[in-house]
Amino acid sequence: MKNVSIFTQKDSDKLAKVNINTLFDLALCIPNSYEDLQVYTHITGSSQFLDVSINSIRKSDKVLTLSMFCHNLGFTVEANFFSYRPYVLRQFVEGERYYLFGKVLCTSGHCKVSHPKKIDTFGFISSVYKCKIKNTDFKKLITKYLTHINLSDLGLNSTFIDNLIEIHFPRSQVYDKNDLPFDMINTLKYIELYNHMKILKDKKRYFKSHKMLKANIDYYKDSLEFKLTSDQINAISDVESDLLKDTAAKRMIVGDVGSGKTMVILASAFISGKDKSILMAPTTILANQLFDEANKILKHLNIALVTNKTSKKEDLSKYDFLIGTHALLYRDLPNVALVMVDEQHRFGTAQRNLLEKLVSKNDKRPHYLQFSATPIPRTQAMIDSSHIDVSLITQTPFKKDIESTVIHKEDFSDLLLHIEEEISHDRQVLIIYPLVEENEAFEYQALLEGRLFWEKNFDDVYVTHGKDKDKEKVLEQFRDKGKILLATTVVEVGISLPKLSTIIIVGAERLGLSTLHQLRGRVSRTGLKGYCYLYTNSQKSPRLEQFCKTTNGFDIAALDLKFRKSGDILVGREQSGESFKFVDLAEDEDIVKSVKEDLTKKLELF
C-alpha cells in the first residue's frame, strides 16, 4: 500500500515512454488478442498448435511447400510459404520435428496451412499486446510485475486480482477484448476509475487560508423576502463549513439555469463581510445584474462594480465586496478573504489562477469558490470531487412552465401566428441562428439572411452575434424595448430577459443537449409561460424528442452523456482528447460511487 513505484528505474523509463506510470496503468493495457497454443487433436477453425515432422520439402521461385505429418491431429498437412525469403527455407530440414502455429483449412480431404509460425513452447494461451514496446519485451514486463502479491499490495480484493490475472494469463479460454465477461469488464472499469481518481486526489493542493470566516448566516436567510430551496441551503452550509477552516476552500457550486446560485454567491459574500470578497463575472451585463442584487440584499456592505469603464484611480481597498469583469485582473486589488468566479468555464484557467494569485499573500490563499450554470451528471460530480469539493443545486425556486416542441418547415406559418400572439401581449421572442453569414455548404439560413425577413415583417427587431462589439448594449436595448432578438449562441449564458417567453433554435440538432438547455433557460425566468421551438430539417430526431420531455438540467446532462457516449466532460471520451478505455460515464454511476467510497476511506494505494 505504499505510494512508491515498484518498477525498476530501467523498466520505469521504458514504460514512461508509452505513458505507463503505475502498476494500474500496466494492468489496464490488456491483450489485443490471444494465441491459443493448447494441444488439440482436432481442427479448431482458428490458428492452433501443430506438432509436425517434415516428410518432404519442395521449392520453386515463388512457393515453398512442406509436406508434414501432424502428430496431434494424426494426419498429413501441407504448409505453403508464398514469395518466401531464403531464411524461411533455412528453418526446416527433412525428417526433423517442429512446433508450428497456424490455421488449418481442409478441402476434399486435403489439408493446408499458409505461412505457419515456428514456435518454441506450447500448452498454454499466449497474450498478444499492441504496444509501442516490442511484444516479447512487454510480455516480460507484464509477467514480472502483474502478480498476485503486487496487485494485493495495491489494496485490490481477490476477485479483482483473479479477474486481472485471467485477462492477461488465460488458463483455458481465449477472450475477445471487445466482448469480455461482465465481471472482467467491471474489474477494468473499477481499476481505471480508481487509478484516475487517485491521481486527481494526489494533485489536490492545500494552502493556509488568509482567515477563518464566520457569520450568523441565519440573519442573512431571515433578511430575504423569499424562502430558499433545500439545495440552496445545503450549498450555503457547505460554503459555511469551508470558510470556517484554516485551509483555503476550493469548491465548485453547480446549479441549473434559474436555480438561484446568486443567493449562494451573496450568502458567501455575507459570511466574508468586512474581511472582503471579490466576484468575477464573464460579462458586464451579468456583473451589473449581480451588483444590483448585492446592493438590495447586502446593504451593510460597501460594494463596488469594476468594469473597463471604472476609473483606474479608484481606491478599491475601501470596499468590502468587489463585483467585476476580467477588468479586475488589471487593477490593484486589496487582500481579500474570499474569491468567487461566476460562470467559471467562461474564463481560462490562467485568468482564474491569476485572480487568485493577485490576492494571495506569501503561502496563504483566499478561499476560492467557482460557480457554473452548466449541470453535470452525478457521475462527473463524484469524479470532480476527487480534486475539488462540489455542491449541486438541482432544484429551482419555482417550477418553470416551458413547452418544448420539435418543428419543421411545414410548421412555419403556425410559428408566425404564435410569435404575433406573444408580441401582442408585450412578450419577447428570441431566435437563435447557427451561423452569422451565408454558407453554401450549410443547409440552414444564416442570421444576416434571416434578418431581412424579420425586419420587413416586424417592428423592434434587434440583431447581435459573437463578433458584435456592441452586443452587450444591443442586449440591454432589446431587454428594455425590443420585440424580437436575432442572435447566435452568444446569449447562452448570463442575460436576464424577464419578458422573454419564446425561443426558437434553428438547426437544433447541431447543438449539444446541454447547450440547448442553457438556451431554453433564457425563457420563463420569472414564472412566465415559456415556449421552446427546436427547428430542424431532420425528419427523425429521437435525441431532440427526449430533450423536450424534461426541463431538469441534470437529467439533460445525463441524457447528453448517454447520446454522446461520455461526451464533453472532465476526462474520458471527451473533447479534451484523452479517453477512458473501459468506463462509460453514462452507465457506470454505481462503479464511480464505489470507487469514491473506497477513496474516501483513504486507502494508501500504489
Secondary structure, DSSP 8 states (H G I E B T S, - for coil): --SS--S-HHHHHHHHTTT--SHHHHHTS--SEEEE-S--SS--SS-EEEEEEEEEEEE-SSEEEEEEEETTTTEEEEEEEET--HHHHHT--TT-EEEEEE-EEEETTEEEEES-EEES--SSEEEE--SSS-HHHHHHHHHHH--HHHHHHTT--HHHHHHHHHHHS-SS----TTS--HHHHHHHHHHHHHHHHHHHHHH----EES------HHHHHHHSSS---HHHHHHHHHHHHHHTSSB--EEEEEE-TTS-HHHHHHHHHHHHGGG-EEEE-SSHHHHHHHHHHHHHH-TTS-EEEE-TTS-TT--GGG-SEEEESGGGGGS-----SEEEESSGGGS-HHHHHHHHHHT-BTTEE-EEEEEESS---HHHHHHHTTTSEEEEE---SS---EEEEEE-GGGHHHHHHHHHHHHHTT-EEEEE-S-SS--TT-SS--HHHHHHHHHHH-SSEEE--TT-TTHHHHHHHHHHH-SEEEE-GGGSSS---TTEEEEEEETGGGS-HHHHHHHHTTS-TTS--EEEEEE-S-S--HHHHHHHT---HHHHHHHHHHHHTS-SSSSSSSTTS---SS--TTT-HHHHHHHHHHHHTT----
